[in-house]
Amino acid sequence: MGVTPALEVLHRVFGYDEFRGEQAEIVEQVASGGDAVVLMPTGGGKSLCYQIPALLREGTGIVVSPLIALMQDQVDALTAVGVQAAFLNSSQDAAERERVERAYLDGQLDLLYVAPERLSSESTKRFLANGKVALFAIDEAHCVSQWGHDFRPDYLSLGDLVQRWPDVPRIALTATATDATHREITERLHLERAQHFVASFDRPNIQYRIVPKNEPRKQLLDFIRREGSGEAGIVYALSRNTVEKTAEFLKQNGVDAMPYHAGLDQVTRARTQARFLREDGVVIVATIAFGMGIDKPDVRFVAHIDLPKSVESYYQETGRAGRDGLPSVAWLAYGLQDVVQQRRMIEQSPGDLSHRLKLQKHLDSMLALCETVDCRRQNLLRYFGQDAEPCGNCDTCIEKPETWDGTIPAQKLLSTVVRLKRERNQEFGAGQIVDILRGKRTPRVEQFGHDQIATFGIGQDLSDQQWRGVVRQLLAADLLAARGEYGTLVITPASAEVLSGNRTVRMRNEPLRQASSGRSSSSSRRAVVDLAEADIPLFEALRAWRAAEAKEQGVPAYIVFGDATLRAVAELRPQSLADLDGVSGIGEKKLAAYGEGLLSVVAEQAAASA
C-alpha cells in the first residue's frame, strides 16, 4: 500500500500536510500488514504511526497503554478529530463497558485502548477474537524490558499475541531504548521479523542545563521565576517527602504547584493530573510515578532536584518538555549528596550482583553526563549509539566550563582517607574529611584527634564548596567510593594510580556562585513562543479562547489546539475558513468545529488594536 491514502488521512483527519522523518515508511509497513519496532523520541509523532494504519486497515486497532488514567484524554484527542475511539478499563461501570464492547463487536471503533493487565487476561483475548483486530500497538514498549526503567510484568504476556493473531501486524513503540533494551523488546515480544525504525533521539528544542546543587529549592524557585513563570512544568524528586516539601515551598512562593506520588490516594492523584492537563501554568512536583504517557505538548520545563538513576530515565523524563517543538528547558541540580545517595541505594539493592552491576553502569553513565565538559547533547546521544555535532544549545556549549589539574588536591584527599583507615581504622563522610583538609578545629575533629593527622590543614587553598566538588568528581570517576548508611568514604582500586602520581585528574572548575542562565529571559513568554512583538496579544487572546472552549467541553486545552497551531494562526491572521485550511493541526473536523471561533478571535483582536 502506498502513502497516498495515508497522506490523505494525515491531512483530512489530523491537519498535517506531510509526514516527518520515517513516519511514512512506518505507516506503510504496518498498514500493509508488517510488524514494526519504533524507537522515536517523545514529540516525534509515534502515535500517528499506529493511528493512521488503524484507520486504513479493516477492523479496530488495539492500543496497549500503560496508564488507565490517561486513556480518557487519549480518546478525547482522537474523538476531537473525528476518529471513533474508546477504551476499556476499571474506571468504567458495567453499562459503559458493555456499550464499548458492543461497539467493538459491531465494527464501529477505529481504535480501542486497553491496559496491559487487561489484555493479558484470557477473557479479554477471547472477547477480541470475536471481533476484527486491525493491528496491535504496544506503546511504552520499554516496559517489557528489565534493562529499562519502567518495567511492568504484565507486558511480558504481550509476546503471546502473535500465537493467537499470527496475521495481525504488531507495532511496538518507545521513546527511549539502549541497544540492550531494544534487543529485549524484540525478543520478549517475538518481533524478530519486524522492520526496525530508529529515529534520531535528538530533541534540539530542549536546552539541557545542569547546575551545582547548593540550596535546591531556592535554586528551583529562582529558575521558575526567571524562565518558567506562568508556564506548565514538571519537577522530579526521588522521595515522597521531598516532593511534598518542595511543592509546599513553591506554593508559598506564588507558584501554582501540586505534589504527585504513589502515596497519595487515587482520587487526589487523578484530580492533580486532570488540573495539570486541563489548565495552563500548573507545575507538578512528582516522583517518577508521574509522566509516562503524558501527552501535554506545552510543558515548557522539566526540572530535577535529585539525580536520576540512569540516562535512560533522565532522557524519558526530560522528553516530556516541549513536545510541541517550541523551546523548552531541562534543568537539573546535582551535588555530592546525590552521588553518595545513589551509590548507597545500589549497595543496598535487594538484587543479585549482576543486577547491582547493571545499576552501577546506569549510574556511571548519568554521572558522566553531569560531569562532562563537552556538549551534553553529544554525550546524551552517544549513550543511545548516535553521533552529533556540538549543539550550541546546552549549558556547556553556551558557556564552556573551565577545567583544572586536580591531581594534587585528589592526592591530598585520598591520602587523608587512607591515613584515617590505616592509622586509626576509621571511616568518615565528606564533611569530616573536608574539615580536616581545611584545618577546622571543630568539636568533632578535636574529639577524634584528627588535628594530629599529617594532612590536617593542607587544603586551605580550596573552599568548602570546592573541596566538596573534588569529592563529588572523585566519586563520579570511581576514584573514591561511599559506603554504608552514612556514606563514609573509602578508596577504590583505581585510587592507587592517583596516589602514586601515575594518573592525572582533570576536574571541572567549581563556580563560587551559580552561573546566570545561558538564555535571555526578560520575557519568558516571548522567548518560548518566539513570536513577533505585534503577534503576542493575538496569541494570548487565542490561548484565552482555547481555555474557555476546553473548560466548556471538560477536556485538556491541547485537545482543542496546541500552542504551535495557535502560534501559526497568530502569525497568519486568517480572514476566512479557506485561509485556515493547511494550518498545521487543523484537520477537517476541527476546521468545522472551531474555524469560526478562531476567525472571531482574530477579528476582535484586529478591531481592538485598530
C-alpha positions as CSV (number, residue, x, y, z in Angstrom):
1,M,0.0,0.0,0.0
2,G,1.4,3.4,-1.0
3,V,1.5,6.5,1.1
4,T,-1.1,8.4,-0.9
5,P,-4.1,7.1,1.1
6,A,-2.1,7.7,4.3
7,L,-1.3,11.3,3.3
8,E,-5.0,11.9,2.6
9,V,-5.8,10.7,6.1
10,L,-3.0,12.7,7.6
11,H,-4.3,15.9,6.1
12,R,-8.0,15.3,6.4
13,V,-8.1,13.9,9.9
14,F,-5.1,15.3,11.7
15,G,-4.4,18.5,9.7
16,Y,-0.8,17.9,8.6
17,D,0.5,18.2,5.1
18,E,3.4,15.8,5.3
19,F,5.0,13.1,7.4
20,R,8.1,13.7,9.5
21,G,11.2,11.5,9.4
22,E,10.4,7.9,9.0
23,Q,6.6,8.2,9.8
24,A,5.6,7.5,6.2
25,E,7.7,4.3,6.0
26,I,6.4,3.1,9.4
27,V,2.8,3.7,8.4
28,E,3.3,1.9,5.1
29,Q,4.9,-1.1,6.8
30,V,2.1,-1.6,9.4
31,A,-0.8,-0.7,7.1
32,S,0.4,-3.3,4.6
33,G,0.5,-6.0,7.4
34,G,4.1,-5.9,8.5
35,D,5.4,-5.7,12.1
36,A,7.5,-2.8,13.3
37,V,9.7,-1.8,16.2
38,V,9.8,2.0,16.5
39,L,12.3,3.9,18.7
40,M,11.3,7.6,18.4
41,P,11.8,10.5,20.8
42,T,8.9,12.0,22.7
43,G,7.2,14.5,20.5
44,G,8.4,12.7,17.4
45,G,4.9,11.7,16.3
46,K,4.8,8.0,17.4
47,S,1.0,7.8,17.8
48,L,0.4,8.6,14.2
49,C,2.5,5.6,13.3
50,Y,-0.3,3.3,14.5
51,Q,-3.4,5.6,14.4
52,I,-3.2,6.1,10.6
53,P,-2.7,2.3,9.8
54,A,-5.7,1.6,12.1
55,L,-7.8,4.0,10.0
56,L,-6.5,2.4,6.8
57,R,-6.9,-1.2,7.7
58,E,-10.2,-3.2,8.2
59,G,-11.1,-3.6,11.8
60,T,-10.1,-2.0,15.1
61,G,-6.6,-1.0,16.2
62,I,-5.9,-2.3,19.7
63,V,-3.6,0.0,21.6
64,V,-1.9,-1.2,24.8
65,S,-1.5,1.9,27.0
66,P,0.2,1.6,30.5
67,L,-1.8,4.2,32.4
68,I,-5.6,4.0,32.5
69,A,-5.7,7.5,34.0
70,L,-4.6,8.9,30.6
71,M,-6.9,6.8,28.3
72,Q,-9.8,9.3,28.6
73,D,-7.6,12.1,27.3
74,Q,-6.1,9.9,24.5
75,V,-9.6,9.0,23.4
76,D,-10.9,12.6,23.7
77,A,-8.0,13.8,21.5
78,L,-8.9,11.3,18.8
79,T,-12.7,12.0,19.1
80,A,-11.9,15.7,18.6
81,V,-10.5,15.0,15.1
82,G,-13.4,12.6,14.1
83,V,-11.8,9.2,15.0
84,Q,-14.1,6.6,16.5
85,A,-12.1,5.7,19.6
86,A,-12.8,4.2,23.0
87,F,-11.2,2.5,26.0
88,L,-11.8,-0.4,28.3
89,N,-10.6,-0.1,31.9
90,S,-11.6,-0.5,35.5
91,S,-12.8,3.1,35.8
92,Q,-15.9,2.3,33.8
93,D,-19.1,0.9,35.1
94,A,-20.7,-2.3,33.7
95,A,-23.1,-0.4,31.4
96,E,-20.3,1.7,29.8
97,R,-18.0,-1.3,29.3
98,E,-20.9,-3.2,27.6
99,R,-21.5,-0.2,25.3
100,V,-17.8,-0.1,24.3
101,E,-17.7,-3.9,23.8
102,R,-20.8,-3.8,21.6
103,A,-19.3,-1.0,19.5
104,Y,-16.2,-3.1,19.0
105,L,-18.1,-6.3,18.1
106,D,-20.2,-4.3,15.7
107,G,-17.1,-2.9,13.9
108,Q,-17.8,0.7,14.9
109,L,-14.5,1.5,16.5
110,D,-11.3,2.6,14.8
111,L,-9.1,2.4,17.9
112,L,-9.6,0.7,21.3
113,Y,-7.3,1.4,24.2
114,V,-6.6,-1.3,26.8
115,A,-4.2,-1.7,29.7
116,P,-1.6,-4.5,29.6
117,E,-3.2,-6.1,32.7
118,R,-6.5,-6.4,30.9
119,L,-5.0,-7.7,27.6
120,S,-3.0,-10.3,29.4
121,S,-6.3,-12.0,30.6
122,E,-7.7,-14.9,28.7
123,S,-11.3,-13.5,28.8
124,T,-10.2,-10.2,27.1
125,K,-8.4,-12.2,24.4
126,R,-11.5,-14.3,23.8
127,F,-13.6,-11.2,23.5
128,L,-11.2,-9.6,21.0
129,A,-11.2,-12.8,18.9
130,N,-14.9,-12.3,18.4
131,G,-14.3,-9.0,16.5
132,K,-11.9,-7.9,13.8
133,V,-8.5,-6.7,15.0
134,A,-6.7,-4.4,12.6
135,L,-3.4,-4.2,14.5
136,F,-1.8,-4.3,17.9
137,A,0.1,-1.2,19.0
138,I,2.2,-1.7,22.1
139,D,3.0,1.8,23.5
140,E,5.8,2.4,26.0
141,A,7.3,-0.9,24.9
142,H,10.4,-0.4,27.1
143,C,8.2,-1.6,30.0
144,V,8.8,-5.1,28.7
145,S,12.5,-4.8,29.4
146,Q,14.1,-5.5,32.7
147,W,17.0,-3.4,31.4
148,G,14.6,-0.5,31.1
149,H,13.4,1.9,33.8
150,D,9.7,1.3,33.9
151,F,9.5,-2.5,33.9
152,R,5.9,-3.8,34.0
153,P,5.5,-7.6,34.4
154,D,2.2,-7.6,32.5
155,Y,3.9,-6.5,29.3
156,L,5.7,-9.9,29.2
157,S,2.5,-11.7,28.2
158,L,2.1,-9.5,25.2
159,G,4.6,-11.7,23.4
160,D,1.8,-14.3,23.1
161,L,-0.3,-12.2,20.8
162,V,1.5,-13.5,17.7
163,Q,0.3,-17.0,18.5
164,R,-3.4,-16.1,18.6
165,W,-3.3,-13.5,15.8
166,P,-0.4,-14.6,13.5
167,D,-1.7,-12.5,10.6
168,V,-2.3,-9.2,12.5
169,P,0.5,-6.7,12.4
170,R,2.1,-5.5,15.6
171,I,3.9,-2.3,16.3
172,A,6.0,-1.7,19.5
173,L,6.9,1.9,20.2
174,T,9.1,3.6,22.8
175,A,10.7,7.0,23.3
176,T,13.9,5.6,24.7
177,A,15.9,2.4,24.4
178,T,19.5,1.5,24.7
179,D,20.8,-1.4,22.5
180,A,20.2,-3.8,25.4
181,T,16.6,-2.6,25.8
182,H,16.0,-2.6,22.1
183,R,17.1,-6.3,21.9
184,E,14.9,-7.3,24.8
185,I,11.8,-5.6,23.4
186,T,12.4,-7.5,20.1
187,E,12.9,-10.9,21.8
188,R,10.2,-10.7,24.5
189,L,7.5,-9.5,22.1
190,H,8.6,-12.0,19.4
191,L,9.2,-9.3,16.9
192,E,12.2,-10.9,15.2
193,R,10.7,-10.5,11.8
194,A,9.7,-6.8,12.4
195,Q,11.2,-3.9,10.5
196,H,13.1,-1.7,12.9
197,F,12.9,2.1,12.8
198,V,15.3,4.1,15.0
199,A,14.9,7.8,14.7
200,S,17.4,10.4,16.0
201,F,17.0,10.8,19.7
202,D,17.9,14.5,19.4
203,R,15.4,17.0,20.8
204,P,17.0,20.2,19.5
205,N,14.3,22.4,21.1
206,I,15.3,21.3,24.6
207,Q,18.1,23.1,26.3
208,Y,19.9,20.8,28.7
209,R,21.3,22.5,31.8
210,I,22.9,21.1,34.9
211,V,23.9,23.3,37.8
212,P,25.8,22.7,41.1
213,K,23.4,21.9,43.9
214,N,23.5,24.4,46.7
215,E,20.1,25.2,48.0
216,P,17.9,23.2,45.5
217,R,14.5,24.6,46.4
218,K,15.7,28.2,46.3
219,Q,17.6,27.4,43.1
220,L,14.5,25.8,41.6
221,L,12.3,28.8,42.6
222,D,14.7,31.2,41.0
223,F,14.8,29.1,37.8
224,I,11.0,29.0,37.6
225,R,10.6,32.8,38.3
226,R,13.3,33.6,35.7
227,E,12.2,31.3,32.9
228,G,9.0,29.4,33.7
229,S,6.7,31.9,35.3
230,G,3.1,31.1,34.3
231,E,4.2,28.0,32.3
232,A,3.4,24.3,32.8
233,G,6.3,22.4,34.2
234,I,7.3,19.1,35.9
235,V,9.7,18.9,38.8
236,Y,11.1,15.4,39.7
237,A,12.4,14.4,43.1
238,L,13.3,10.9,44.4
239,S,11.3,10.8,47.7
240,R,7.7,11.5,48.6
241,N,8.9,13.7,51.5
242,T,11.0,15.9,49.1
243,V,8.0,16.1,46.7
244,E,5.6,17.3,49.5
245,K,8.1,19.8,50.9
246,T,9.1,21.2,47.5
247,A,5.5,21.6,46.3
248,E,4.6,23.4,49.5
249,F,7.7,25.7,49.3
250,L,6.8,26.6,45.7
251,K,3.2,27.2,46.6
252,Q,4.1,29.5,49.5
253,N,6.2,31.5,47.0
254,G,3.5,32.1,44.4
255,V,3.9,29.1,42.1
256,D,0.8,27.1,41.3
257,A,2.5,23.8,42.3
258,M,0.9,20.4,43.3
259,P,2.5,17.2,44.7
260,Y,2.1,13.8,43.0
261,H,3.4,10.5,44.2
262,A,2.2,6.9,44.8
263,G,1.5,7.6,48.5
264,L,-1.5,9.9,47.6
265,D,-4.9,8.4,47.2
266,Q,-6.1,7.6,43.7
267,V,-8.8,10.4,43.7
268,T,-6.2,13.1,44.7
269,R,-3.7,11.8,42.0
270,A,-6.5,11.8,39.4
271,R,-7.5,15.4,40.3
272,T,-3.9,16.6,40.3
273,Q,-3.3,15.1,36.9
274,A,-6.5,16.5,35.5
275,R,-5.6,20.0,36.6
276,F,-2.2,19.7,35.0
277,L,-3.6,18.5,31.7
278,R,-6.6,20.9,31.6
279,E,-5.1,24.2,33.0
280,D,-2.3,26.4,31.9
281,G,0.6,27.2,34.2
282,V,0.4,24.3,36.6
283,V,3.6,22.9,38.0
284,I,3.7,19.3,39.2
285,V,6.3,18.2,41.7
286,A,6.5,14.4,41.5
287,T,8.3,11.2,41.8
288,I,8.8,9.2,38.7
289,A,5.3,7.8,39.2
290,F,4.1,10.8,37.2
291,G,4.6,11.4,33.5
292,M,4.6,8.2,31.4
293,G,2.1,8.6,28.6
294,I,1.5,12.3,29.4
295,D,0.5,13.9,26.1
296,K,0.5,17.5,27.2
297,P,2.5,19.3,24.4
298,D,3.2,22.6,26.1
299,V,5.3,21.6,29.1
300,R,7.9,24.3,29.0
301,F,10.4,22.9,31.5
302,V,11.3,19.7,33.3
303,A,13.4,20.1,36.4
304,H,15.2,17.5,38.6
305,I,16.3,18.4,42.1
306,D,17.6,14.8,42.7
307,L,19.9,12.9,40.4
308,P,18.0,10.4,38.0
309,K,19.1,6.8,38.3
310,S,20.1,6.5,34.7
311,V,20.5,8.4,31.4
312,E,17.5,6.5,30.1
313,S,15.3,7.7,32.9
314,Y,16.7,11.3,32.5
315,Y,16.0,11.3,28.8
316,Q,12.5,9.9,29.1
317,E,11.6,12.4,31.9
318,T,13.1,15.5,30.2
319,G,11.4,14.4,27.0
320,R,8.1,15.4,28.5
321,A,9.1,19.0,27.9
322,G,8.5,20.7,24.6
323,R,6.5,18.0,22.7
324,D,5.2,20.8,20.5
325,G,8.7,21.6,19.2
326,L,8.9,25.0,20.9
327,P,11.9,26.0,23.0
328,S,12.0,24.3,26.4
329,V,14.4,23.7,29.2
330,A,15.6,20.5,31.1
331,W,17.2,21.8,34.3
332,L,19.0,19.6,36.9
333,A,20.6,20.5,40.2
334,Y,23.3,18.0,41.1
335,G,25.6,17.7,44.0
336,L,27.8,15.5,46.2
337,Q,25.0,14.0,48.2
338,D,23.3,12.8,45.1
339,V,26.3,10.6,44.3
340,V,26.5,9.3,47.8
341,Q,22.8,8.6,48.0
342,Q,22.7,6.7,44.6
343,R,25.8,4.6,45.4
344,R,24.2,3.7,48.8
345,M,20.9,2.7,47.2
346,I,22.8,0.4,44.8
347,E,24.8,-1.1,47.6
348,Q,21.6,-1.8,49.5
349,S,19.7,-3.1,46.4
350,P,18.0,-6.4,47.0
351,G,19.1,-7.8,43.6
352,D,22.0,-10.1,42.9
353,L,25.5,-8.9,41.9
354,S,24.7,-8.7,38.2
355,H,21.7,-6.5,39.0
356,R,23.8,-4.2,41.1
357,L,26.5,-4.0,38.4
358,K,23.8,-3.1,35.9
359,L,22.5,-0.3,38.2
360,Q,26.1,0.9,38.7
361,K,26.6,1.0,34.9
362,H,23.5,3.1,34.6
363,L,24.6,5.5,37.3
364,D,28.2,5.8,35.9
365,S,26.7,7.0,32.6
366,M,24.5,9.5,34.3
367,L,27.5,10.9,36.3
368,A,29.5,11.2,33.1
369,L,26.7,13.3,31.6
370,C,26.7,15.5,34.7
371,E,30.5,15.9,34.9
372,T,31.2,16.3,31.1
373,V,33.0,19.5,30.0
374,D,31.9,18.8,26.4
375,C,28.5,19.2,24.8
376,R,25.8,17.5,26.9
377,R,23.7,16.7,23.9
378,Q,26.6,14.8,22.3
379,N,27.1,12.8,25.5
380,L,23.4,12.1,25.7
381,L,23.0,10.9,22.1
382,R,26.2,8.8,22.4
383,Y,24.6,6.8,25.2
384,F,21.9,5.8,22.6
385,G,24.6,5.0,20.0
386,Q,24.1,8.1,17.9
387,D,26.6,10.8,16.9
388,A,26.1,14.5,16.8
389,E,28.0,17.8,16.4
390,P,28.2,20.2,19.4
391,C,24.7,21.6,19.7
392,G,25.3,25.2,20.8
393,N,22.1,24.9,22.9
394,C,23.2,23.4,26.2
395,D,25.0,25.0,29.1
396,T,28.4,23.5,28.3
397,C,28.1,24.8,24.7
398,I,26.8,28.3,25.7
399,E,29.5,28.8,28.3
400,K,32.4,26.3,28.1
401,P,33.3,25.0,31.6
402,E,36.8,25.7,32.8
403,T,38.9,22.7,33.9
404,W,41.9,22.5,36.1
405,D,44.5,19.9,37.2
406,G,43.0,18.4,40.3
407,T,45.7,15.8,40.8
408,I,47.3,17.3,43.9
409,P,44.0,18.0,45.7
410,A,42.9,14.5,44.8
411,Q,46.1,13.1,46.3
412,K,45.6,15.2,49.5
413,L,42.0,13.9,49.9
414,L,42.8,10.3,49.1
415,S,45.8,10.4,51.4
416,T,43.5,11.6,54.3
417,V,41.1,8.8,53.7
418,V,44.0,6.3,53.7
419,R,45.5,7.7,56.9
420,L,42.3,7.6,58.8
421,K,41.8,3.9,57.9
422,R,45.4,2.8,58.3
423,E,46.4,4.8,61.4
424,R,43.0,4.7,63.3
425,N,40.8,2.2,61.5
426,Q,38.2,4.9,60.9
427,E,36.0,5.9,58.1
428,F,34.2,9.2,57.8
429,G,32.0,11.1,55.4
430,A,32.9,14.0,53.2
431,G,32.1,16.7,55.8
432,Q,34.7,15.4,58.3
433,I,37.3,14.9,55.5
434,V,36.9,18.4,54.3
435,D,37.1,19.8,57.8
436,I,40.5,18.0,58.3
437,L,41.8,19.3,55.0
438,R,40.7,22.8,55.7
439,G,42.2,22.7,59.2
440,K,39.0,23.3,61.1
441,R,39.2,22.6,64.8
442,T,35.6,21.6,65.2
443,P,34.5,19.7,68.3
444,R,34.3,16.5,66.2
445,V,37.8,17.0,64.8
446,E,39.2,17.5,68.3
447,Q,37.1,14.7,69.8
448,F,38.8,12.2,67.4
449,G,42.2,13.9,67.4
450,H,42.1,14.5,63.7
451,D,44.0,17.7,64.1
452,Q,47.0,15.4,64.7
453,I,46.8,13.8,61.3
454,A,49.6,14.7,58.9
455,T,47.1,16.1,56.3
456,F,45.4,18.4,58.8
457,G,45.2,21.9,57.3
458,I,46.9,21.2,54.0
459,G,43.9,22.1,51.9
460,Q,43.2,25.7,52.9
461,D,43.8,26.8,49.4
462,L,40.3,25.5,48.4
463,S,36.9,26.5,49.8
464,D,34.5,24.0,51.4
465,Q,32.4,24.1,48.2
466,Q,35.4,23.4,46.0
467,W,36.5,20.5,48.2
468,R,33.0,19.0,48.0
469,G,33.3,19.3,44.3
470,V,36.6,17.4,44.4
471,V,34.9,14.6,46.5
472,R,31.9,14.5,44.1
473,Q,34.1,14.3,41.0
474,L,36.3,11.6,42.5
475,L,33.2,9.6,43.4
476,A,31.9,10.1,39.8
477,A,35.2,8.9,38.4
478,D,35.2,5.8,40.7
479,L,38.5,7.1,42.3
480,L,36.6,7.2,45.6
481,A,33.7,5.2,47.0
482,A,31.0,5.9,49.6
483,R,29.5,3.1,51.5
484,G,27.2,2.2,54.3
485,E,24.2,4.1,55.7
486,Y,26.3,7.3,56.4
487,G,28.2,7.4,53.1
488,T,31.7,7.0,54.6
489,L,34.5,7.4,52.1
490,V,36.9,4.7,51.1
491,I,39.5,4.3,48.4
492,T,39.0,2.1,45.3
493,P,41.5,0.0,43.4
494,A,41.9,2.9,40.9
495,S,42.9,5.3,43.7
496,A,46.4,3.8,43.8
497,E,47.2,5.3,40.3
498,V,46.4,8.8,41.6
499,L,48.3,8.4,44.9
500,S,51.4,7.2,43.0
501,G,51.3,10.0,40.6
502,N,50.7,7.8,37.6
503,R,47.3,9.3,36.8
504,T,46.4,12.9,36.2
505,V,42.9,14.0,37.4
506,R,41.2,16.8,35.4
507,M,38.3,18.4,37.1
508,R,35.5,20.9,36.3
509,N,36.0,24.2,37.9
510,E,33.5,24.7,40.7
511,P,31.9,28.2,40.4
512,L,31.8,30.1,43.7
513,R,28.2,31.1,42.9
514,Q,25.6,29.7,40.5
515,A,26.2,31.0,36.9
516,S,23.5,33.0,35.4
517,S,21.2,31.5,32.9
518,G,22.6,30.8,29.4
519,R,19.5,32.2,27.8
520,S,17.9,35.7,27.9
521,S,14.6,35.6,29.7
522,S,13.5,39.2,30.1
523,S,10.2,37.9,28.7
524,S,9.7,34.2,29.3
525,R,6.6,34.1,27.1
526,R,8.3,35.8,24.2
527,A,11.4,33.6,24.5
528,V,9.3,30.5,24.5
529,V,6.9,31.3,21.7
530,D,9.4,33.2,19.6
531,L,6.7,35.5,18.1
532,A,7.0,38.9,16.7
533,E,6.0,41.6,19.3
534,A,2.9,42.5,17.3
535,D,1.6,38.9,17.3
536,I,1.8,38.3,21.1
537,P,-1.5,39.9,22.0
538,L,-3.4,37.8,19.4
539,F,-1.6,34.7,20.6
540,E,-2.6,35.4,24.2
541,A,-6.2,36.0,23.1
542,L,-6.3,32.7,21.3
543,R,-5.0,30.9,24.4
544,A,-7.8,32.5,26.5
545,W,-10.4,31.4,23.9
546,R,-8.9,27.9,23.8
547,A,-9.0,27.7,27.7
548,A,-12.7,28.7,27.6
549,E,-13.5,26.1,24.9
550,A,-11.6,23.4,26.8
551,K,-13.3,24.2,30.1
552,E,-16.8,24.1,28.5
553,Q,-16.0,20.7,27.0
554,G,-14.2,19.3,30.0
555,V,-11.1,18.4,28.1
556,P,-7.4,19.4,28.3
557,A,-6.7,22.6,26.4
558,Y,-4.3,20.9,24.0
559,I,-7.1,18.7,22.7
560,V,-8.7,21.9,21.3
561,F,-5.4,23.1,19.8
562,G,-1.7,23.0,20.7
563,D,0.4,26.2,21.2
564,A,2.1,25.5,17.8
565,T,-1.2,25.8,16.0
566,L,-2.3,28.9,17.8
567,R,1.1,30.4,17.1
568,A,0.6,29.7,13.4
569,V,-2.8,31.4,13.5
570,A,-1.4,34.4,15.3
571,E,1.2,34.8,12.6
572,L,-1.1,34.1,9.6
573,R,-4.1,36.3,10.9
574,P,-6.6,34.4,8.7
575,Q,-9.7,36.2,7.3
576,S,-11.6,33.1,6.1
577,L,-12.1,29.4,6.6
578,A,-10.1,28.8,3.4
579,D,-7.1,30.6,5.0
580,L,-7.2,28.1,7.9
581,D,-7.1,25.1,5.5
582,G,-3.5,23.9,5.6
583,V,-2.6,25.4,9.0
584,S,-0.7,22.6,10.9
585,G,-3.0,20.8,13.3
586,I,-6.3,21.9,11.8
587,G,-8.0,19.0,10.1
588,E,-11.5,18.6,8.6
589,K,-13.3,18.0,11.9
590,K,-11.5,20.8,13.8
591,L,-12.0,23.3,11.0
592,A,-15.7,22.7,11.2
593,A,-15.8,22.8,15.0
594,Y,-13.5,25.7,15.7
595,G,-12.9,27.6,12.5
596,E,-15.4,30.3,13.0
597,G,-14.3,30.7,16.6
598,L,-10.7,31.3,15.6
599,L,-11.7,33.8,13.0
600,S,-13.8,35.7,15.5
601,V,-10.9,36.0,17.9
602,V,-8.6,37.2,15.1
603,A,-11.2,39.8,14.0
604,E,-11.9,41.0,17.6
605,Q,-8.2,41.4,18.2
606,A,-7.7,43.3,15.0
607,A,-10.6,45.7,15.9
608,A,-9.1,46.2,19.4
609,S,-5.7,47.2,18.0
610,A,-7.0,49.4,15.2
